[in-house]
């Protein structure tokens, strides 16, 4: 038994015990990380350098790429370094920083995804008011609100979590520091305070998800009335990938943070963590941009 004041480091989950499997884990994570860096880096470069992409949709896409880079850079490099050095340790301050930045980027990213749904709704359902509702000032305000809400969300959860006494060792059952695993180490009844806070936040996230779904219902109604099949295809190709990413992001995140203890297992926790922390940052560039003709044209122009 120990308390949080005596803990100087945490022990993360080891993917494998043998050296060969550790190196395989390093290579796999390195491939995912490089793919995410390349894809999101290309989006940032294309949007920043091509004035034709200086529109609300691509402005929010640029924000999403920045957040994806932050998300995957918070967890993967430390896990790769531990596999390479055959260690599990992460400093107490490093664990705190991981929790804070992961919540910050995730919270802001979910807000940006919600804003992007609103952007598509206005573009499809109210195209005549698009310039008014999504002017440069409005876009900047919404982006600032998304980043600010992520910061407040992360600050509140991190301060609340690490104020709890930790009495059940320092072994975190995950390859990065996350709140559910740290709460398992707490011996105080006050952990219910953090659990209650998580429930409130998840309810707010679910409310955003309902807003996104309702927006898409309205969009699909308008799209299905379009006389042009080409216009329908373009609208669906823009909307359906966004809906798929949001569904994966929110479903795996809610399951990871609110699943009943009776169905919790190390392998299930690991799969859920990979799905909500690695898959979206690596897949978003492919889903949103590499299938987008304007992004590809901008990249070809830059390469020439």
Secondary structure, 3 states (H helix, E strand, C coil): CCCHHHCCEEECCCCCCCHHHHHHHHHHHHHHHHHHHHHHHHHHHHHHHCHHHCCHHHHHHHHHHHHHHHHHHHHHHHHHHHHHHCCCEEEHHHHHHHHHHHHHHHHHHHHHHHHHHHHHHHHHHCHHHHHHHCCHHHHHHHHHHHHHHHHHHHHHHHHHHCCCCECCCCECCCCCCCHHHHHCCECCCCHHHHHHHHHHHHHHHHHHHHHHHHHHHHHHHHHHCCCCHHHHHHHHHHHHHHHHHHHHHHHHHHHHHHCCHHHCCHHHHHHHHHHHHHHHHHHHHHHHHHCCHHHHHHHHHHHC
